[in-house]
Amino acid sequence: VVRQIGEKYEIIAGERRYKAASLAGIKKIPAIVNNTDDNTSAEIALLENLQRKNLTVIEEAKSFKKLMDRGFKQETIASKLGISQSAIANQKRLLNLCDDVQEALMEKDISERHARSLLKITDLEVQKNMLYRIVSEKLTVRQLDLEINKVLEDPDYIKSLKEKDSDKPEEIKN
């Protein structure tokens, strides 16, 4: 799906198919010309991108956020994708995690369940320290939840976590 802009065409949906055709040496491919405005074009492109199977939950959350920044409601997005509104809200919450946790989730160094547990901690520095513990100590989600309960119940425990050396473990260095 393309739209005409001046003398050229902008791909709205199907960029991977276009790239595959180009790599195969195909010079001419069929396309549907859809003259839409910027918002509709962005909606189509983001919705197509969301339907790919290999997106990480962070990439999906960022796509949801982009659509919502363009004025789309969670309910509308959910309806178009055939998922629940709460699934979108829960995924979007993952964007509240510190950058290191989001990166670890995208790199599959931690599970989505680990990340959701870390949402209970609002202090980003403590989140980061817990991330490093998850990776270096190979904490299960259950073990993590027990540690998070300690953090939430004991301010001195938080202080001790902040004082610890927070170097990234070797497992999550790029």
LOTIKOL-220575 format. One record per atom (N, C-alpha, C, O): residue in three letters; x, y, z. Coordinates in steps of 0.05 Angstrom, whole numbers, padded with zeros to 5 digits, always signed. Atoms other than C-alpha are relative to their C-alpha. Layout:
<recs>
ALAXYZ...
</recs>
This chain:
<recs>
VAL+00017-00023+00000VAL+00000+00000+00000VAL+00018+00025+00000VAL+00036+00027+00017VAL-00017-00024+00003VAL+00030+00066-00022VAL-00019+00025-00002VAL-00043+00022-00007ARG+00015-00025+00005ARG+00008+00139-00025ARG+00019+00018-00016ARG+00043+00017-00012GLN-00016-00017+00017GLN+00031+00189-00076GLN+00006+00026+00014GLN-00012+00039+00025ILE-00009-00026-00011ILE+00071+00249-00052ILE+00017+00012-00022ILE+00040+00005-00027GLY-00014-00012+00022GLY+00090+00293-00110GLY+00003-00020-00023GLY-00016-00033-00031GLU-00006+00019+00022GLU+00124+00251-00164GLU+00008-00027+00011GLU+00012-00046-00004LYS-00009+00025-00012LYS+00143+00196-00115LYS-00023-00014+00016LYS-00044-00002+00020TYR+00020+00015-00015TYR+00106+00143-00075TYR+00013-00007+00027TYR+00036-00014+00029GLU-00009+00008-00028GLU+00112+00131+00001GLU-00014-00026+00007GLU-00038-00029+00003ILE+00011+00025-00009ILE+00103+00061+00027ILE-00014+00003+00026ILE-00002+00013+00046ILE+00016-00001-00025ILE+00048+00058+00079ILE+00002-00028+00014ILE+00006-00029+00038ALA-00001+00027-00011ALA+00047-00018+00088ALA+00013-00018-00021ALA+00008-00015-00045GLY-00013+00019+00019GLY+00089-00073+00058GLY+00029+00005-00005GLY+00040-00003-00025GLU-00028-00007+00005GLU+00159-00046+00066GLU+00018-00025-00002GLU+00036-00026-00018ARG-00016+00025+00001ARG+00188-00116+00080ARG-00004-00014-00026ARG+00015-00026-00037ARG+00005+00013+00026ARG+00154-00143+00017ARG+00015+00015-00022ARG+00026+00003-00040TYR-00014-00016+00020TYR+00183-00085-00023TYR+00030-00006+00001TYR+00043-00010-00020LYS-00028+00006-00003LYS+00253-00098+00005LYS+00007-00028-00011LYS+00028-00031-00024ALA-00004+00027+00010ALA+00247-00172-00011ALA+00000-00001-00030ALA+00016-00014-00043ALA+00002-00001+00029ALA+00226-00157-00082ALA+00025+00014-00012ALA+00035+00005-00032SER-00024-00014+00009SER+00284-00108-00090SER+00024-00019+00001SER+00040-00019-00018LEU-00023+00019-00003LEU+00334-00160-00064LEU-00002-00022-00022LEU+00019-00032-00030ALA+00003+00021+00020ALA+00305-00210-00114ALA+00003+00012-00028ALA+00002-00003-00048GLY-00004-00012+00026GLY+00317-00160-00170GLY-00025+00007-00015GLY-00024+00013-00039ILE+00025-00006+00012ILE+00244-00148-00184ILE-00003+00031-00002ILE-00001+00044+00019LYS+00001-00029+00004LYS+00237-00078-00214LYS-00028+00012+00003LYS-00031+00036+00009LYS+00027-00010+00000LYS+00162-00072-00216LYS-00018-00019+00017LYS-00018-00043+00013ILE+00017+00016-00017ILE+00113-00095-00162ILE-00027+00012+00001ILE-00030+00036-00001PRO+00027-00011-00002PRO+00038-00089-00155PRO-00003+00015+00027PRO+00008+00007+00047ALA+00005-00016-00024ALA+00015-00037-00104ALA-00028+00012-00001ALA-00039+00017-00023ILE+00025-00014-00002ILE-00049-00006-00080ILE+00006+00029+00007ILE+00019+00034+00027VAL-00004-00029-00005VAL-00049+00070-00084VAL-00023+00009+00018VAL-00046+00007+00011ASN+00020-00008-00020ASN-00084+00097-00023ASN+00007+00029+00008ASN+00026+00033+00024ASN-00006-00028-00007ASN-00084+00173-00019ASN-00014+00008+00026ASN-00037+00016+00026THR+00011-00006-00027THR-00093+00184+00055THR+00016+00023+00012THR+00037+00031+00002ASP-00014-00021-00015ASP-00074+00239+00103ASP+00021-00012+00018ASP+00024-00037+00020ASP-00022+00009-00017ASP-00014+00235+00150ASP-00009-00018+00023ASP+00003-00039+00028ASN+00010+00016-00023ASN-00055+00208+00209ASN-00008-00028-00009ASN-00001-00048+00004THR+00009+00026+00010THR-00088+00153+00169THR+00023-00017-00009THR+00024-00041-00004SER-00024+00014+00010SER-00022+00134+00136SER+00016-00011+00024SER+00024-00034+00023ALA-00015+00009-00024ALA+00012+00130+00204ALA-00015-00023+00014ALA-00003-00042+00023GLU+00016+00021-00013GLU-00046+00088+00232GLU+00004-00026-00015GLU+00009-00047-00003ILE-00003+00024+00016ILE-00041+00038+00175ILE+00027-00012+00004ILE+00030-00036+00008ALA-00028+00010-00003ALA+00035+00033+00180ALA+00004-00012+00027ALA+00016-00033+00030LEU-00004+00010-00027LEU+00034+00025+00256LEU-00015-00026+00005LEU-00005-00044+00017LEU+00016+00024-00004LEU-00022-00026+00255LEU+00012-00024-00015LEU+00012-00046-00004GLU-00013+00022+00014GLU+00013-00067+00202GLU+00025-00009+00015GLU+00030-00033+00017ASN-00025+00007-00015ASN+00078-00064+00242ASN-00007-00016+00025ASN+00007-00035+00032LEU+00008+00014-00024LEU+00041-00087+00304LEU-00008-00029-00005LEU-00007-00046+00013GLN+00009+00027+00006GLN+00015-00148+00269GLN+00023-00019-00007GLN+00018-00043-00011ARG-00023+00018+00004ARG+00085-00175+00256ARG+00004-00017+00025ARG-00002-00008+00047LYS-00003+00019-00023LYS+00101-00234+00300LYS+00026+00004+00015LYS+00027-00005+00038ASN-00026-00001-00013ASN+00173-00216+00317ASN+00005+00026+00015ASN+00029+00032+00021LEU-00004-00024-00016LEU+00162-00150+00354LEU+00004-00007+00029LEU-00009-00025+00039THR-00002+00003-00029THR+00185-00145+00426THR-00023+00015+00013THR-00036+00031+00000VAL+00022-00014-00014VAL+00135-00122+00478VAL+00006+00029+00002VAL-00013+00045+00003ILE-00007-00029-00001ILE+00173-00056+00483ILE-00006+00013-00026ILE-00016+00035-00027GLU+00006-00011+00026GLU+00168-00045+00408GLU-00030+00003-00004GLU-00039+00023-00015GLU+00029-00002+00001GLU+00094-00060+00412GLU-00010+00023+00017GLU-00027+00039+00008ALA+00009-00021-00018ALA+00085-00013+00471ALA+00006+00028-00012ALA-00010+00046-00010LYS-00007-00026+00012LYS+00122+00043+00434LYS-00019+00006-00024LYS-00026+00029-00029SER+00019-00004+00023SER+00076+00032+00373SER-00027+00008+00011SER-00040+00026+00000PHE+00025-00008-00012PHE+00015+00036+00418PHE+00001+00029+00008PHE-00017+00045+00004LYS-00004-00027-00009LYS+00042+00100+00448LYS-00001+00020-00024LYS-00014+00041-00022LYS+00000-00017+00024LYS+00054+00130+00378LYS-00029+00004-00010LYS-00037+00027-00016LEU+00028-00002+00009LEU-00018+00115+00358LEU-00016+00018+00020LEU-00032+00034+00011MET+00014-00015-00020MET-00044+00144+00423MET+00008+00030+00000MET-00008+00048+00004ASP-00009-00027+00003ASP-00001+00206+00414ASP-00013+00014-00024ASP-00015+00039-00024ARG+00013-00011+00024ARG-00036+00215+00347ARG-00030+00002+00005ARG-00045+00009-00013GLY+00028-00004-00007GLY-00103+00216+00384GLY-00017-00025+00000GLY-00042-00023+00005PHE+00015+00025-00001PHE-00124+00143+00380PHE-00004-00009+00029PHE+00014-00007+00045LYS+00006+00011-00027LYS-00158+00113+00441LYS+00008-00029+00002LYS+00009-00043-00018GLN-00007+00028-00004GLN-00136+00047+00471GLN-00021-00019-00010GLN-00015-00039-00021GLU+00022+00017+00008GLU-00204+00018+00458GLU-00001-00003-00031GLU-00006-00025-00041THR+00000+00001+00030THR-00199+00035+00383THR+00022-00018-00010THR+00018-00034-00027ILE-00023+00016+00008ILE-00130+00005+00377ILE-00006-00030+00006ILE+00000-00047-00011ALA+00006+00027-00008ALA-00152-00057+00415ALA-00020-00013-00019ALA-00017-00036-00027SER+00021+00011+00018SER-00213-00066+00370SER+00013-00006-00027SER+00006-00027-00039LYS-00012+00004+00026LYS-00171-00059+00306LYS+00019-00024+00000LYS+00022-00037-00020LEU-00019+00022-00002LEU-00120-00110+00331LEU-00012-00026+00011LEU+00001-00047+00010GLY+00013+00024-00011GLY-00169-00158+00363GLY+00012-00009+00026GLY+00014-00032+00032ILE-00010+00006-00026ILE-00138-00153+00432ILE-00015+00016+00021ILE-00031+00034+00013SER+00015-00015-00021SER-00163-00127+00499SER+00013+00027+00005SER+00037+00031+00001GLN-00010-00026-00007GLN-00156-00055+00520GLN+00019-00002+00023GLN+00039+00013+00024SER-00018+00002-00023SER-00124-00077+00585SER+00027-00011-00009SER+00048-00005+00004ALA-00026+00010+00009ALA-00070-00115+00546ALA+00017+00024-00011ALA+00041+00025-00006ILE-00014-00024+00010ILE-00052-00049+00511ILE+00010+00017+00024ILE+00033+00026+00024ALA-00008-00017-00024ALA-00052-00011+00578ALA+00023-00013+00015ALA+00042+00001+00023ASN-00021+00014-00015ASN-00009-00064+00611ASN+00027+00001-00015ASN+00048+00005-00003GLN-00024-00001+00016GLN+00041-00065+00554GLN+00012+00028+00001GLN+00036+00032+00003LYS-00008-00028+00000LYS+00044+00011+00552LYS+00014+00007+00026LYS+00032+00024+00026ARG-00012-00005-00026ARG+00061+00011+00626ARG+00030-00007+00001ARG+00045+00004+00016LEU-00029+00009+00000LEU+00127-00024+00610LEU+00018+00023-00008LEU+00042+00022-00003LEU-00017-00023+00007LEU+00151+00042+00581LEU+00007+00018+00024LEU+00023+00036+00022ASN-00007-00014-00025ASN+00153+00068+00653ASN+00025-00012+00013ASN+00036+00000+00032LEU-00025+00012-00011LEU+00212+00022+00667LEU+00024+00016-00009LEU+00024+00030-00029CYS-00024-00014+00007CYS+00282+00050+00666CYS+00011-00011-00026CYS+00004-00034-00034ASP-00010+00007+00026ASP+00319+00047+00600ASP+00015-00027+00000ASP+00012-00043-00018ASP-00015+00025-00002ASP+00365-00010+00623ASP-00019-00024+00001ASP-00013-00044-00011VAL+00019+00022-00002VAL+00305-00054+00641VAL-00014-00004-00027VAL-00017-00027-00035GLN+00013+00003+00026GLN+00271-00039+00575GLN+00019-00013-00020GLN+00011-00031-00035GLU-00020+00012+00018GLU+00335-00056+00538GLU+00003-00030+00006GLU+00005-00047-00012ALA-00003+00028-00008ALA+00343-00121+00578ALA-00024-00017-00009ALA-00020-00040-00017LEU+00024+00014+00009LEU+00272-00140+00561LEU+00000-00004-00030LEU-00006-00025-00040MET-00001+00002+00030MET+00282-00125+00486MET+00021-00021-00008MET+00018-00035-00028GLU-00021+00019+00007GLU+00346-00167+00487GLU-00005-00027+00012GLU+00011-00046+00008LYS+00008+00026-00012LYS+00310-00223+00524LYS+00018-00009+00022LYS+00021-00033+00027ASP-00017+00007-00023ASP+00358-00219+00583ASP-00018-00005+00024ASP-00010-00019+00043ILE+00020+00005-00020ILE+00296-00218+00627ILE-00027-00005-00013ILE-00031+00001-00037SER+00027+00006+00012SER+00224-00242+00617SER-00019+00024+00004SER-00013+00042+00020GLU+00020-00021-00003GLU+00163-00198+00610GLU-00011-00001+00029GLU-00018+00020+00040ARG+00010+00002-00028ARG+00140-00225+00678ARG+00019+00013+00019ARG+00010+00026+00038HIS-00019-00014-00017HIS+00205-00201+00710HIS-00005+00031-00003HIS-00005+00045+00017ALA+00004-00029+00005ALA+00193-00132+00678ALA-00025+00010+00014ALA-00025+00031+00026ARG+00025-00008-00013ARG+00122-00129+00703ARG+00003+00002+00030ARG-00008+00020+00043SER-00005-00002-00029SER+00145-00144+00773SER+00016+00025+00007SER+00011+00037+00028LEU-00016-00023-00006LEU+00196-00089+00769LEU-00016+00026-00001LEU-00007+00047+00009LEU+00017-00024+00001LEU+00140-00039+00754LEU-00009+00008+00028LEU-00016+00032+00032LYS+00008-00007-00027LYS+00123-00042+00828LYS+00020+00019+00013LYS+00013+00033+00033ILE-00021-00017-00011ILE+00188-00005+00842ILE+00001+00026-00017ILE+00005+00025-00041THR+00000-00026+00015THR+00183+00069+00823THR+00027+00013-00001THR+00031+00030-00019ASP-00027-00011+00000ASP+00255+00087+00840ASP+00016-00013-00022ASP+00022-00037-00021LEU-00013+00012+00024LEU+00291+00077+00773LEU+00028-00011+00007LEU+00036-00031-00005GLU-00026+00011-00009GLU+00359+00067+00808GLU-00003-00027+00013GLU+00013-00045+00008VAL+00005+00026-00013VAL+00330+00011+00850VAL-00008-00020-00020VAL-00001-00043-00019GLN+00008+00018+00022GLN+00297-00018+00788GLN+00025-00011-00014GLN+00027-00035-00019LYS-00024+00008+00014LYS+00365-00019+00754LYS+00016-00020+00017LYS+00026-00040+00006ASN-00015+00018-00017ASN+00399-00052+00814ASN-00014-00028+00001ASN+00000-00048+00001MET+00015+00025+00000MET+00344-00105+00816MET+00004-00015-00026MET+00006-00039-00027LEU-00006+00012+00026LEU+00354-00117+00742LEU+00026-00014+00000LEU+00028-00037-00008TYR-00026+00012-00001TYR+00427-00130+00753TYR+00001-00025+00017TYR+00015-00044+00011ARG+00002+00024-00018ARG+00410-00179+00809ARG-00015-00022-00015ARG-00007-00046-00013ILE+00015+00021+00015ILE+00359-00215+00764ILE+00020-00015-00018ILE+00020-00039-00019VAL-00018+00012+00020VAL+00413-00226+00712VAL+00023-00015+00013VAL+00028-00038+00007SER-00024+00012-00012SER+00473-00240+00756SER-00006-00024+00018SER+00009-00043+00020GLU+00008+00022-00019GLU+00436-00284+00807GLU-00020-00019-00012GLU-00028-00038+00001LYS+00020+00016+00014LYS+00388-00313+00756LYS-00025-00004+00016LYS-00035-00027+00020LEU+00024+00001-00017LEU+00329-00296+00800LEU-00025-00008-00017LEU-00029+00001-00039THR+00026+00007+00011THR+00262-00328+00784THR-00019+00023+00006THR-00012+00041+00021VAL+00020-00021-00005VAL+00200-00284+00782VAL-00008-00002+00029VAL-00012+00019+00042ARG+00008+00003-00028ARG+00180-00313+00849ARG+00021+00012+00019ARG+00014+00026+00038GLN-00021-00012-00017GLN+00248-00296+00880GLN+00000+00030-00002GLN+00004+00044+00018LEU+00001-00029+00004LEU+00244-00227+00849LEU-00023+00013+00016LEU-00019+00033+00029ASP+00023-00011-00015ASP+00175-00215+00879ASP+00006+00001+00030ASP-00002+00020+00043LEU-00007+00000-00028LEU+00201-00234+00948LEU+00020+00023+00006LEU+00017+00036+00026GLU-00019-00022-00004GLU+00259-00185+00940GLU-00014+00027-00003GLU-00008+00046+00012ILE+00015-00025+00004ILE+00212-00131+00915ILE-00017+00006+00025ILE-00019+00029+00033ASN+00015-00004-00025ASN+00168-00141+00977ASN+00018+00011+00022ASN+00010+00028+00037LYS-00019-00011-00020LYS+00230-00129+01020LYS+00005+00029-00006LYS+00006+00046+00012VAL-00006-00028+00008VAL+00245-00066+00981VAL-00024+00018+00008VAL-00020+00040+00018LEU+00023-00017-00006LEU+00174-00040+00989LEU-00007+00003+00029LEU-00019+00022+00038GLU+00006+00000-00029GLU+00169-00057+01063GLU+00022+00014+00017GLU+00016+00023+00039ASP-00023-00009-00017ASP+00238-00033+01087ASP+00016+00022-00014ASP+00032+00016-00032PRO-00015-00022+00012PRO+00266+00036+01070PRO+00031-00004+00003PRO+00046+00005-00015ASP-00029+00005-00003ASP+00335+00014+01097ASP+00010-00020-00021ASP+00033-00018-00029TYR-00008+00018+00020TYR+00336-00043+01048TYR+00004+00014-00027TYR+00023+00009-00042ILE-00003-00016+00024ILE+00325+00007+00991ILE+00027+00015+00001ILE+00042+00016-00019LYS-00025-00015-00004LYS+00383+00048+01019LYS+00024-00018-00006LYS+00043-00010-00018SER-00022+00018+00005SER+00428-00013+01019SER+00003-00007-00029SER+00026-00011-00039LEU-00001+00006+00029LEU+00410-00029+00947LEU+00012+00023-00015LEU+00028+00019-00034LYS-00011-00023+00013LYS+00427+00042+00926LYS+00029+00003+00004LYS+00044+00013-00013GLU-00028-00003-00007GLU+00494+00038+00960GLU+00017-00021-00014GLU+00041-00018-00016LYS-00015+00022+00013LYS+00513-00027+00924LYS+00011+00010-00027LYS+00001+00028-00039ASP-00011-00005+00026ASP+00558-00024+00863ASP-00020-00009-00021ASP-00028-00032-00021SER+00021+00006+00020SER+00510-00021+00804SER+00012-00004-00028SER-00001+00003-00048ASP-00011+00007+00027ASP+00557-00043+00748ASP-00016-00021-00013ASP-00027-00039+00000LYS+00015+00020+00015LYS+00523-00082+00694LYS+00015-00026+00002LYS+00039-00027-00001PRO-00013+00026+00001PRO+00536-00156+00699PRO+00008-00006-00029PRO-00003+00005-00048GLU-00011+00007+00027GLU+00574-00186+00640GLU-00022-00010-00018GLU-00021-00006-00043GLU+00021+00012+00016GLU+00511-00222+00617GLU-00017+00020-00016GLU-00027+00013-00037ILE+00016-00019+00014ILE+00476-00158+00596ILE+00016+00023-00013ILE+00005+00043-00021LYS-00016-00020+00014LYS+00534-00118+00568LYS-00002-00006-00029LYS-00002-00029-00038ASN+00002+00003+00029ASN+00529-00106+00493ASN+00027-00004-00012ASN+00029-00008-00036
</recs>
